[in-house]
Amino acid sequence: MQRRDFLSSAIALAAASTLPAARAAEITGGQPWEPGTASLPALPPVRQGGLAFFNQHEFQTAEAIAERLIPTDALSIGGKDAGCATFIDRQLAGDYGKGATLYRLGRFVKGTFEQGTQSALTPAERWRKGLVAIDVDSQAQFGKPFVQLQGEQQDQVLTRFEKNAVQVGAEFDDGAKEIFEQVLANMREGFLSDPLYGGNKGMASWKMLGFPGARYDFRDVIAKKGQKLNIIPTSLIDNTL
């Protein structure tokens, strides 16, 4: 017997002896699918209420920042109503906040712009220390914490961080700008994410952009080139927060 034949017969014998018998169904004339329907896998229940990482003041500050970075307008609800702070709260409580996928052993040396932030801080630490720094600057500029400022004053504080015009601790590799970029990136993620994760309430950003979301199939519209489709987006959960 040739070696290849021997290996093939051995594999077939092992599979036949270990796998249970299965009945295959034959489907013809296309998949058993209709537009607008989907059979989704079982998902864990969506967390309702409560804070996973932020304390109440931090959460309110994050909400205020969300509304300044993604303001409500004629096109969509803003970052606060979309639940960006809730999304971030949950992310920071998990592996993302702990920096589980980041190199954490040091030594940390400031790199080039292309290398990104070379910081010993995890995202969760950057947020917590960053919110303190934002309040400190708000107090220094206007005598109040960030959440108590008028909208224009809040914009001024955030602009100072964006322009790296605020003195912060040496643990921030890129200074105040590092705080602003962390906050802005996570606000964008919360606004555009699937509602399963706490943000993008009512799929508001998807509806604004015309993004179909977690749609099962596009065969009913694939031939409609150049036409306005008006697809209702689909989330990984049946109802949003």
MOFENDA-V528699 format. One record per run of one state. SS is the DSSP state (a for helix, b for strand, c for the rest). FROM is the first residue (numbers start at 0). TO is the last residue. If there is no record, write none. Layout:
ss from to
SS FROM TO
SS FROM TO
This chain:
ss from to
c 0 1
a 2 17
c 18 54
a 55 68
c 69 82
a 83 91
c 92 93
a 94 97
c 98 111
a 112 114
c 115 121
a 122 141
c 142 144
a 145 147
c 148 149
a 150 161
c 162 174
a 175 191
c 192 193
a 194 196
c 197 199
a 200 208
c 209 211
b 212 212
c 213 232
b 233 233
c 234 240
